[in-house]
C-alpha cells in the first residue's frame, strides 16, 4: 500500500478510535485529526506537518490517558504508526526535493 494511502487510512482509524473513546481528551483529538484530514486533503506533506505538531508538549495527543488493556495497546499502536508515517511523508518529500 502506498505511504500516502496508508497515512490517510491510519489517520482515519485513529480519529475513529479516539472518537469512540471516553478517555479524557480523546474526543478533542478525534476532532483535531478529522479536521486536519479534511482541511489538508490532497496535501500530504502539509497534513503530515500538522499531525506532527499534535505530538509533544503539555496537552498534546501524547497526553490522552488510557488504563492498561486493549484500548491502551490500540492507542499506542495507532499513535506510533501515525507518527512514523507522518515522518516518512516529510522525509520522502525532502528527498524528492533534493534530487
C-alpha positions in Angstrom: 0.0 0.0 0.0 1.5 3.4 -0.9 2.6 5.5 2.0 0.1 8.3 1.2 -2.8 5.8 1.3 -1.6 4.1 4.4 -1.1 7.5 6.1 -4.7 8.5 5.3 -6.1 5.2 6.5 -4.2 5.2 9.8 -5.2 8.8 10.5 -8.8 7.9 9.8 -8.6 4.8 12.0 -7.0 6.7 14.8 -9.6 9.5 14.7 -12.4 6.9 14.7 -10.9 5.0 17.6 -10.5 8.2 19.6 -14.0 9.4 18.7 -15.5 6.2 20.2 -13.4 6.5 23.4 -14.4 8.0 26.7 -10.8 8.7 27.7 -10.1 12.3 28.8 -9.2 14.3 25.7 -10.0 11.6 23.2 -13.0 13.4 21.7 -10.9 16.6 21.3 -8.1 14.8 19.5 -10.5 12.8 17.3 -11.9 16.1 16.1 -8.5 17.7 15.6 -7.4 14.7 13.5 -10.6 14.6 11.4 -10.4 18.4 10.8 -6.8 18.2 9.7 -7.5 15.3 7.4 -10.3 17.2 5.7 -8.5 20.6 5.7 -5.4 19.3 4.2 -6.8 16.6 1.9 -4.6 16.2 -1.2 -1.7 17.9 0.6 0.0 15.0 2.4 3.2 17.0 3.4 1.1 19.8 4.9 -1.1 17.2 6.7 2.0 15.3 8.0 3.4 18.6 9.3 0.1 19.4 11.1 -0.1 15.9 12.6 3.5 16.0 13.9 2.6 19.3 15.6 0.0 17.4 17.6 2.7 15.4 19.4 4.8 16.7 22.3 4.2 19.3 24.9 1.6 19.6 27.6 -1.9 18.8 26.5 -0.7 17.1 23.3 -2.0 14.0 21.6 0.5 12.0 23.7 -1.4 13.0 26.8 -4.6 11.1 26.1 -4.7 8.6 29.1 -5.9 5.1 28.8 -5.7 2.5 31.5 -3.9 -0.8 30.9 -5.5 -3.1 28.4 -6.7 -3.4 24.9 -7.6 0.3 24.4 -4.1 1.4 25.6 -2.5 -1.1 23.2 -4.6 0.1 20.3 -3.9 3.8 21.1 -0.1 3.1 21.3 -0.1 1.2 18.0 -2.1 3.8 16.1 -0.3 6.7 17.6 3.1 5.2 16.9 2.1 4.2 13.3 0.7 7.6 12.6 3.8 9.4 13.9 6.1 7.2 11.8 4.0 7.7 8.6 3.9 11.4 9.1 7.7 11.5 9.5 8.1 9.2 6.5 5.9 11.5 4.4 8.1 14.5 5.2 11.3 12.6 4.6 10.2 11.4 1.2 9.3 15.0 0.2 12.6 16.3 1.3 14.4 13.6 -0.6 12.4 14.3 -3.7 13.1 18.0 -3.5 16.9 17.3 -3.0 17.1 15.5 -6.3 
